[in-house]
Amino acid sequence: MKSTDPQGRSMIRSPRLILLGLIIFAIFAFFFTHQQDRLPSITSSSASSKTPSVVSNAPSTRPPAGSSKDVQNSTLGFERVFVINLPERFDKLDAFSLAASVTGFTHEVIPGIKGVEVVNKTLPALEGLPKTERARNNIVGCWRAHLNFARKIVNERISTALVLEDDADWDISLKEQLMDFATGARYIAGTPSTPHSPYGDDWDMLWLGHCSTRQIQSDTRLFVVQNDHTVPPMNRRVNYNSIPDMKSMGYDNSTRIVFHAENGVCLYSYALSYRGARKMLRWQATVKEFLPIDIAVGHQCRDDPGFKCIAVFPQLVDTHKGAGRKSRDSDIGAFDPKDIREKGFTPNIMQSTRLNMDALIKGEEAQIEYQWPQDTPKLVGQKRTSFV
C-alpha cells in the first residue's frame, strides 16, 4: 500500500509491519491488565465490614489453600520472614541463621537502628521520651527498626510477613506448633474454608512471641490445644504483666490457647498483614505520647477497634540468654563485663532450638533435651484440639 507524506514523497505501509504492531499492542494490553489485578484492592472483605481483609489489601503469591500444612514451607506459611539485627552484631545473626537453618526456614535482614541516628523532629511526639540520652536512644532505635519492618511490607506490597528479634528462640517443634496456631488463627479470624493464607484472611497482627498478653473481653472464643508436650509447666513460665489465668479456666500444664488479644508486651516475634502494616504505620505517626514500640503496639490492639490482633499463650517464641558474658545479651541493657552466665536458657520454651543446636546439627535426636525434665509432665494419649 502506498501513500504520500506532506512533501509528496512516497511511503510504503507493509502489512507485516502493521501485523507486528498489533501483536505488540496486544501483548502490552495483556500485561497491563494482569498487573492491575495484582495491585492491592480497596474492596471490603464483606458487606457488613469496611475493614478490608488481608487478601483484599495485597496481592496473593499463592493460590487459595485451606490447609495448615502450608506452615511447613520455607517461610513458615508467610510470604516472607525477617529478622531485626544491628549490623555490627554478626554474632547474633550467625546464631539466628543456624537456628533458622535447623528448623527449616529462610529469612531476610531488617537492619537495626541506633537511636542516636533518629532525630527528635522525626518522632510523632516528644512527650514520654526518657530523660537520659542512653535510655532515649535505646527505645527510639528499637521503635524505628520495627516501623521499618512495617514500611517494607507496605512499600513492597507483601501480603503477610513474620519478624523475629535476632536473639529469639523457639521449640524444635515450631512448625508443628504453627500448624495448630494456624488452625486457631483461622477460627478466631472467622476465615472461609479456602483462605489465601494458612493463618486466615482477616487479621492485622499475629503475636507469637511476647512476655504478656490478655484476651479481649468482647470476644471469648478460644482455640484450645490440650495434651501438648511443648507447653511449659506453670511454675516455669516467665511473664512481666497480665496473662490468661489458665488455672481458673480449668486448663492444666499441657494446654495452649489461641485468642483475640487486646494488649501485650515484648515483640520477640510477630506477623503483620499488608493492611496491618499500613494501620501500624498510621497509628504510630499520630500518637500523642511516645511509648516503647511493644507497649505502643499493645495499646493499638487494645484501643483501635479496627486493628485485629491474634495471640497465643503460652508464647511460641521467647528471648534466648546464652552462656558466657551477660554483656553480650542485649543491645539495650547495661551489664558488668565481668558478669558470667554459666548455662544458657530460654524462658517458656520446652525443647529449645538454641540449647539443642549441637544435637540438631549432628542429627542426633536422641540427644535432644528438655529444659526442665523434672517438671515435665508425662502425657498420656494424643494431643487434642477444640473450638470453644
N, C-alpha and C positions, 0 to 999 in steps of 0.2 A: 504494500500500500504506500502510495506516495502522497506527500503534501509539501507545501512551501512555507518557509518561515517569512517574517515580515520583510526581509530583504530580497525575497524571491528565490532563495536557494532551496534546492530540492532536499527533502528529508524522507528517509525510509523507516517505517514503523514495522519492525519484524514481529510476526505472530509469536515467535519463540520468546522474544523479549517481553511481550505482553503477558504470555502464559507464566513466565518466570516471576514477573511482578505480582501476579495474582497469587501464586504459591507462597511467596514471601509474606504477602499481606495476610493470607490465611494462617500461616504459622504464628505470626505476631499476634493476631487476634485470639488464637487458641491459648497461647502462653499468657496473655494479659488476663483473659477470663479466669484461668485457673489460679493465677496469682491472687486475684481478687478474692477467690474462695478461701485462700489461706490467711487473709487478714482477720484480726480479731473482730468478732461481731459484737454489736451492742444490743442484740436481741435478748429479751428476758428469757430465763430458763423455764418459766411457767407463767401462765396467765395471771396468777394471783401474786406474783412477786416481781418487783422491779430490780432485784439484785441478780445480775447475770450469773450463770453457772461457770464453773471452771472451763468447761468446753466452749461455751458460747463466747468466752472472752479471749481465747487464744487458739492458735492453730493446733490441730492434733497431729502428732507424729506417728500415730499407730492407729489401726482400725479399732472399732469398739471391741472391748473384751471384758467379760464379766467375771473372770477368774482371778482369784488372789495369787495364782501361780506366777503372774507377771512380776511379782516382787522378787522372784528368783533370778531375774536378769542382772546385767552388769551395772545397772543404775538403780537397782532396788525398786523398780516399778515407777520411778520418777523419770522425767525427761532427761534431767541432768543432776549430778551430785557435786557439791562443792565443799571445800574445807577452808576456813579462815586461818591464815598463817602469816605472822610477821616475817618479812623477807630474810631477816638475819637469823631466824630460828630454824636453821637447817635441821637441827637435831629433832625438833618436834615433827617436822614434815617427814623426815626419814621414818620415824616411829609410826606415824599415822599411815604412811604408804604401805609399810609392812602389814599393819593390822588390816587395812582395806584389802590387800592382796590375798591374805589367807581367808578372808571372809568371802571374797569374790565380787568386789565391786570397784569400779573406776571412779576417779574424782578429778576435779579441776580446782585450781587455787584461786581464792579471793585474797589478794594481799591485805594483811593487817595494816592499820593506820596508826601512826603515832599522834597522840593528841596535840602535841606542840605544832603539828603541821596544819591543824584546823583552827583558823582564826575565829574570834568571837562573832564577827559580823555574819558568819555563815550559819550560826546557830539560830534556831527558831525562837529561843528565849534564853535570857541570862539568869533569870530568877531560878534558884535551885542549884546553880553550879557550885561545886565545892570551893571553899575559900583558898585552900592551898594549891599551889601550881601542880604539884605531883598528882594529887587526887583528881584535880580537874582534867589533866592530860590523860590519865588512865581511863576515866569514864568517857570522855569525849572521843578518844581514839576508838574505843570499842563500839560506841554508838555509830560512828561514821562507817566503820567496816561492815556492820550489819545492814546499814542503809545502802551501801554499795552493792551488797548481795541483792537486795530488793530492786535496786535500779538496774542491775544487769538483767534480771528477769524481765523487767519492763522493756528495756532497750532492745533485747534480743528476742522478745515475744516467746519466752519459754513457758510452756503450759504449766508445768509443775517442777519444782526444784527442791532438793534437800540440801541443807547445810549443816556441817558439824564443826565444832571447835577443834583445833589441832591436838588437844590433849584428851579428846573424847575416847571413851572405851565402851564396849558393848559385849554382850554374851556371845559365845561361839555359835549359838543357835539363833543369831539375829534374823536370818532370812525366814526361819520357821516362825519366829515371833511376829515378824512383819506380815506374814500370811494371815495370822489371827487378827492383828491390828487392822489390816485392810478390810477384812470382813466386818469388823466393828465400825470402822470409819464409814463404810458404805451404808451401814444401818443407821448410824447417827445422822449422816448427811441426807438420808432419805433418797438415795440414788436408785434409778431404774436398774433393771437386771442386766443391762448391757452398757455399762459406763465406758468412757474412753480411758479413764484412769482406774487402776485396780483399787484405789482408795476412795473412789466416788467422784462425782462431778459437781458437788455443791458445798465446797469448803474454802476457807481462806488460809487457815493455818493448821498444821498438824504438829502438836507439841510432843516430841518423842523423848527429849532429854531435858529435864528440869530439876529443880530442887524444892518445888512447891506448886501445887495446883488444887483447884476445887471445882466441883460441878456447879453448873448454872442452875439456879433454883427453878427456873421456868421450864426446864426440860429434864425430866427424871429418868429418861431412858438409859439403859446400860447394856453394853455387850460384855458378857461375863465369861472369862476363861478360868475353869477350875481344874484342879489336879495338875497344875503346871509346874514342872520341876525347875523352871528358870526364875520363879518368883522368890525373892529373898525373904527369909523369915522376918517377922515383925520386929524382933529385937535387934536386927541388923540393918534396919532401914534408917537412912540419914537424910533428913529434910530440914529446911530452915524456916518454914512458915506453915500455913494451913495445908492439910492434905485430907483426902477422904478417910473417914473413920470406918475402916473395913470391919473392925470387930463389931461395931454397933449395927452394921449392915448384915451381920451373920456370916461373914466370909472368913475362911481360915487362912493359914500361912501360905497356901499354894494357889491363891486366887488373884487374878489380874482383871481390871475393868477398863473399858473404853467409854468415854462420855463427852458430852458437850461442856466445854470448860469456860469459866468466866474470869479466870485470873491465873497467874503463875509467876514464878521467879526462876531465874537462870536459863540461859539459852545454850545448853550443851549441844542440842540438836533440834532442828525443827524444819518443816517444809512450808513453802508458800506456793499457792497457785498464782497464776498471772494476775487474776483480779485481786487476790490478797496482797500481792506486792504493790499494786497501784494504791490500794487503800492504806497500806502501811506507810508508803512514801508521803501520801497526802496528809495523813494523821500527824506524822512527825513534823511536817512543815508548818502546822498550825497550832501546836501545843503552846500553852501559856506559861508552863513551868518545865524546865529541863529536868529530865529524870534519866537514870541509867536505862539503857535500852531494854533490858529484860523486864524491868518494872513498868516501863512505858508500854511495852507490848502487852503485858498482863492487864494493864489498865484499858487498853484498846479492846481486848477480849471482853472485859467487864462493861465498859461504858459505851462502846459502839455497837448498837444492835445489828448493824449490817456486816459485822466482822465475825465470821463463824470460826471458832476455834475448837478443835477436837483434840483431846489429850488422852493419855494412857497412864494408869497407876497400878503398881509401881512402874517407874520410868524404864525405858528400854536402853537409854544412853546416859552415862554419867561421866564424871571427870576423873582421869587416872592420876594418881600420885605415885611417881616412880621411886624406886630405891635410889639412894645416893643423896647428893646435896639438895636440900629443900629449896635453895635459891633458884634451882632450875625449873621449879613448878610453874610459876606464874609470871607473866609479863606485867602484871598489875600489882600484886602484893610485894611486900618487902620482907626478906628473910636474912638472918645472920648466915653468912657464907660457911660458918663452921657447923651449922646445924645439919645433922645427917639422919636420913631415914634408913633404917636397917632393912626394911622389907616394904615393897610397894603394895598398894591396894587400890581398889576402886569401889566406892560406895554403891550399894544396891545391885551389884552385878554378881550373879552366882558363879558362872564359869567365865571369868574374864578373858577376853581375847589377848590382851597385852600380857597378862600374867602367865598365860599358856602359850606364849609365842614360840618358844623353842620346840615344844611338842607339836604344835601345828605345822611349823616349817618342816620338821622331820617326818610328819605324817604318823606320829606315834600317839594314836588316840587313847591308848591305854594309860598314857602318862598325863592326860588332862585332869586337872584338879578343880574341886570346888573351893571357894574362898573360906567357907565356914562349914566344913564337913560335920562338925559336932552338932551344929544347929540345923542341918539339912534334914527335913522330914523324909521318911521312907514312904513314898507314894505307892498306892495300890490301885490298879486299874488304869484305864485310859484317860487321857485329857478330855474334858467335856466343855462345850461352849453352849451358851444360851443367850437369847434376846429377852431382856427384861423391860 
